[in-house]
């Protein structure tokens, strides 16, 4: 058993390991934020740029359609050739962005360079924004009075569409929308007039609004990526914990198998010399080969015999508990009489009870049917319960053994004594393996604390129930209840073959 110093050292080691892990995590997060373009983690840069590339590729055809539609609308005020040249320039710059986005999607994430790809995207968006800004040249080939509202509308459509498509990369949003807004606004101001001044002001306000909206969308996207990363981290930690749990369970199973093998091996190695010790001590105690010259030798032989029996019983209990816990305790079920088994056990324990001056009372219910169960296991249950009662009942006490029907139609065994009882806070300890109450630790007639746990597990194998009721200074009552399904009169009647033939012939 490990000492308190060892346990304290293990706890301090675990705490130190956690503190070191937390410090490493803090340093890593700070380093990630310093090397990140998004101000959070470098790993998020790839996610944001991947979303940007995906959005640009998904919006390429709609944006091309918008450019063609705007070119067609502008051709009503400007020469169609000029409008077509403008549309072709914008589409070529859009194609360049699409090619860069596809190259990014096809690149190896392990070789990702945030600065290099961000610069490529910003350069592409700058060229794209300058292509859109050629709108301002429409005033050179058309009448400004009728063209300025059309240019204003085209600017707002351009800014809105590009802001939404590039919101995961704020610098790209600014470079794709700012050139066209500035050139058209300056052109409107240069043309003069109240209407043009108002249109220029609205265009600038629209630019500010859509850039702000793109920033908000970027923050929302970044928060989504952060939550996803936290979820992935949590899933990874849970997976690691599951692996650790599986590994611990595997080691526990191996230890349990090793324990069972050890007990199985030691049972043979211990039982063989114990049987010889018990046998020869019986010979010495009964003086079969002649009387002892020293009377104390007979007492010593009795002590040797009692100690050997105690040790043999302990080994048998350990083996039974080990087999039950390993799931290898098989019931040899047959039709048995609970009354007969209880009577045999009472006779076996009566002499021991009389030696302590204990009155053993036996009550049996009327017309109890037989049970379906393991006779040896049921006998062990009753003997363990009676042995415990005799062990802890004081001189001139009283023990009552009752076999009767239970409330649900099953059958029960009740053993009640007027001993000192068990404190309520010790009942769980008494029912656990190797658990002993304070009274058992003080008395000279101690056991291993396996009797009641074995009874409990044997009753579970019989689908039954085991209950212990005790109160300090008012005695203890233990009840082992067998279910109604094991009572033979609860089974469905078997139709004899002759009766079935008669039924079939009548039906025919």
N, C-alpha and C positions, 0 to 999 in steps of 0.2 A: 504494500500500500504506500503511495507516495507521501512524503512528509509535507508539512505546511510550508517549509522553506522551498521545496521543489515547486509546489503549486504557486507560491508567490512569485518565484522566478519565472515560471511559465506565463503568468498573468502580466508581469512587467515586460516580458519579451513581446507578447502580443500587443500591449499598449504602445511600446516603442516602435513596433512594426507599423501600426496604424498611423502614428504621428509622422513617421518617415514617409509613408505612402501619401498622406495628405499634403505634406510639404512638397513632395515631388510633383503632385498634381497641381498645386498652386503655381509653382515655377513654370511648369509646362503650359498652363493656361496663360500666364503672363507672356511667355515667349510666343505663343500662338497669336495673341492679340497684337504684339508688336510687329509681327511679320505678316499680318493679315491686312488686305485692302479694305475689308468690311469692318475692321475694328473689333472683331470677336475672335475667330479662330481661322488659321490658314486653311483648314479643311473645309470651312464654309465657303471660301472663295470659289472653290471648284464647283460646289453645288449651285451657287448663285450664277456663275458663268455658264454652267450647263443649262440652267433654266433659261438664261438669256438666249443662248444659242437655239434651244428648243423653241422658244417663243418667236424668234426671228424666222426660223425655218417654217414654223406653222403659219405665220402671218405673211409669208412672202407672196403667195398668190393673191390673198385679199388686198395687200398693199399695191401689187401690180395692177389689180383691177381698179382700185381707187385712182391711181395715177392715170390710167387710160381714160377713165370716166371724166376726171378733171381736165385732161387734155382735150377731150371731145367738147366739153362744156366751154372751155376757153377759146376753142376754135370759132365760136360765134362772134368773138370780139377781136381776136388776133388772127393773123394768117395761119391756116392749117399747117403749113410747113414749119413755121416757127413753133407752134404748139407741139408738133410731132418731135421736133428736135429736143425741146425741153423734156418731153416724156421719155424719149430714148435715153437722154443723159441720166435722168433719175432712175430708170430701170437698170441701166448699166451699173450705177453705183449700188443699187439694191442687190444686183447679182453678185457684185464683189463681196458684199456683206454675207450673202448666202454661202458663197464658196468658203469664206473664212469660218463661218459657223459649222459647215460640214467638216472642214479640216479639223476643227476643235473636237467635234463629236467622234471623229475617227482616231484621234490621238490617244496615246497611252496615258491613263490617269496617273501612273506611277512617275511619269516624267513631266508632270504638270508644273508650269512656271507661271504663277499668277501675274507677275508684272509684265511678262512678255505678251501673254494673251490679252490682258487688259489694254495694253498699248495698241495691239492689232485691232481690237474691237473699236477703240476710241478713234483711231485713224480712219477706219472704215466708216464709222458714223459721221465723222467730220466731213469726209468726201460726200457722203450721202446728204448731209445737211446743206453743204454748199450747192449741190445739184438742185435741191429744193429752192434755194435762195435765188436761183436764176429767174424765179417768178417776177422779180423786180424789173427785169428787162422787158416785160410785156408792155410797159408804158412807152417804150421807144417805138413800137410798131402799131400802137392802137391808141384810141382816144382815151385819155385818163379819166374823164368825167364819168364815163359808163363802165370803165374797167375796174376802178378801185373797189367797189363792193364785191366783185367776183374774186379779186386777189385776196381781199380780207377773208372771205369764206374759205378759199383754198388754204390760206395760212392756218386757220383754226382747225380744219380737217387734218392737215399735215401734223400740226403740233399734238393734237389729241391722239391720233393713231400711233405716232412714233413714241409718245410718252408711255402709252400702255404697253407697247411691244418691247420697250427697253427698260422697264422699271427696275429690274434686278441689277442693273449696272448704271448707277446714277450719272456717272461721267459721260456715258454713252447717250443717255437721255438728253443731257444738256447740249452736247455737240450735234445731235441730230435735229434739235428744234430751235436752238438759239440763232443760227445764221439766217434762216428764212424769216424769223420774226424781226430781227434787227434790220435786214435789208428792206423788207417791205414796209416796216414802220418808218424808217428814214425816208424812203421814197414817198410815202404818204405825207409826211411832214413837209418834205421839199415841194410837193405839189401845192400845198397850202389849202386853205378853206376849212370851214368849221367841220364839215362832214369828214374830211380826211384826217383832221386832228383827232376827232372822236374815234374813228376807226383805228388809228395808230395806237391810241391809248388803250382801247379795248384789246387790241392784239397783244400789247405788252402785258396787260393784266391777265389775258388768257395764257400767255407763256408762263407767267409766275404761278398761276393756279395749277396748270398741268404739271409743271416741274414739282410743285409741292405735293400734288396728288401722286406723282411717281415716287417721291420720297416716302410717302406714307405706305404705298404699296411695297416698296423695298423693305421698310421696317417690318411690315407684316410678314413678308416672305422670309426675312431673316429670323423672325421669331418662330415661324413654322419650322425652318431648318434647325434652329436651336432645340426646339422641343423634340423633333425627330431624332436628333443626335442624342439627347438625354434619354429618350425611350430606347434607342439602340444600345446605349451604354448600360441602361438598367437591364435590358434583355440579356446582354452579354454577361453582366454580373450574376443574374439569375441562372444563366446557363452554366457559368463557372461554379456557382454554389451547388447546382444540381449534380455536376460532375464530382465535386468534392463529397457531396452527400452519397452519391453512388459508390464512390471509392471507399468512404467510411463504412457504408453498409456491406460492401464486399469484404473489407477487412474484418468486420464484426461477424459476418457469416463464416469466414475462414476460422476466426477464433472460436466460434461456437462449434464448428465441426471438429476443430482440434480438441476442444474441451470434451466433446462427446467421445471422441476416439480415446482420449486419455482416460476418461472414466470407465469406458468399456474395457480398456486394457487393465487398468488398475483394479477393477472389480474382480477379475480372475486372479490377479496376483495377490490381492488382499484376502479374498475369501478362502483360498486354499490354506494358508497358514492359520487363519482365524478358525476355520473348522477344526483344525488339529488342536489349537489352543483350547477351544471350547470343549472338545471331546476329552482331552487329557485332564482338563480341570474338573470335568464331571467325574472322571475315574478317581482323581485324588479326593474330591469332595465326598464321594460315596464310600471311599476306603475299600474299593473292590479287592485290592491286593494286600489288604491288611491294615490294621489301625495305625494311625500316626503316633509316634512316640511323643511328639510335641503337639498339643491340641491346637495351637495357633496355626499350624500348617493347614488344618481343615478350613479355618476362617480365610486364610490367604487364598486357598483354592476356590472358595466361594466368591471372593472378590475378583479373582482372575476370570472366573466364569461369567460373572455379572458384567465386567468390563468388556469382555469379548462379545457378549450378546449385544451390549449397547453399541459397540463399534460396528458390528454386523448390521444392526438395524439402521444405523446412520448411513452405511454404504448402500444399503437397499433403497433408502429414501432418496439419496443423491441420484442413484441410477434411475429410479422411477421419475423424479422430477426432470432429469436430463432427457429421458425418452419422451416425456410429455411435451417439453419445450421444443424438441426437435421434430415433433409430429410423428414419432415412430412408436408411440404407445397405442397398440392396436387392441381394441376390445374384442374379447372372445364371447360374443353375445349368445344367450340361450334363455330359455324360460326358467326363471328362478323365483323362489319364495322369499320375499323380504322379511317375513315373520321368522322363517326358519334360520335365515342368516343372522338376524339380530339375536335370536335365542342362542345360537352357537357362540356368538361373540360375547354375549352376557355371561355364559358359563365360563368362557376363557378368562374374563376379567374379574369374575366374582371373587376368586381367591385373593387377588391383589387388592380388591376393595376391602375385603374383610380384614386383611392384615393391617389396614389403616383405620379400621373401625367405621368404615363408610357404609351406609345403607344404600344398596343398589335396587331401585324399584323398576319394574318392567311392566308397561301397559301396552296392550295390543288392541287395535280396532277389530270390530266384528266383520267376518266374512270378507277379508281382504283378498282380492284375486292376485294372481301371479304377475310378475313383471318380466319385461324383455330387457336383459342387461347382462353385464359381465359379473359373475358371482365373485371372482377373486377381487375385482376392483371395489365392488360394493362392500365386501368383507373388510377390505382395507379402510374404507371410509368409516365404517362403524367402529372398528378397532381404534383408529386414530382419534375419533371423537371421544370414545370412552376413556382411552389412555390419557388424553389431555384433561378430561374432567377429574379423573382419579388423581392425577399428578398435582393439580392445583386446589383440590378440595381439602380442607383441613380435617384433622382427626374428628371422628364422630359426626361427619357431615352426611349429606344426602344427595344422591344422584338419581335422576328419573330418566329412564329410556322409554320413549314412546314411538310406536309404529302405527300410523293411522292414515286415513285418507286426507288429501289436501283439499282446499276450497275449490280448486278447478277440476277436481275429479282424479288427480294424480295420487301419489303416495309420498309420505314424508317420514323422515327419521328425525326425532327431536331428542337432544341430550341436554338436560338442564341440571345445574348444580347450584348449591348455596355457598359457593366459595367467595373469595374476596372481590371478584369481578375485575373488569378491565377499564381503565380510564378511557373516556370517549376519544381523546386525542391520540390514543395508542392503538385503536382498533385497526386502522389502515396499516400500521407497522406490523401488527400481529399477523395480518393476512398476506403480507409480502414474504417473498422467499428469504429465508434466514433471518426474518424479523422476529424480535423477542420483546415483550413488554417488560416494564420495570420489575414486575413480580417474578417473572421467569429468570431475570438476571440476578435476583437476590436469593432465590431458592437453590438448594443444593442439587435438586433433581432437575437439571437443565437438559434441554434437547438442542437440536440444530435449528429449530424454527422452520421445519419443512412440513410438519404434519398437516396443518390447516391449508397451506398453499396446494399440497397434493390433493387434499379433499376437494378443494375448489376447482381444480383443473379436471379431476375425474368426473365431477358433476357436470362440468361444461361438456365433456365428451359424451355424457349421457343426455345432453340437451336440457339438463336440469338447472337448479338454482341452489346456491348456498348462502345462507344468511346467518349473521352473528349478532346477537343482542346481549348487551352487557351494561351493567351500571355498577359503579364502585360501591363495594360493601353489600351489594344485593345479588351477587352471583352472575352466572352467564348461561345463556341458552343458545345452542347452535342447531340450525334446522337445514337438513339436506332434502330437497324436494325433487322428486322424479316427475316428469311431465305426464299428462293424461295419455299422450300417444304411446307411452311405453306400458301402460296397463293393459293386460290381455283382454279384459272385457270391453275395452274401448276400440278394439280392432273390428273391422268389418267381417261378418260371417263368411266362411268359405262355402260355396255351393258345391255339394258333392257331384261327382260325375253322373251318377245314376239319376239324381234329381234333374240335372241339366238335360239328360237324354229324354226324360219324361216331358220336360218343358218344350224341348224341340219337337218331340213327336206330336204333342198337342197343338203346337203352333203350325205344324205341317198339315 
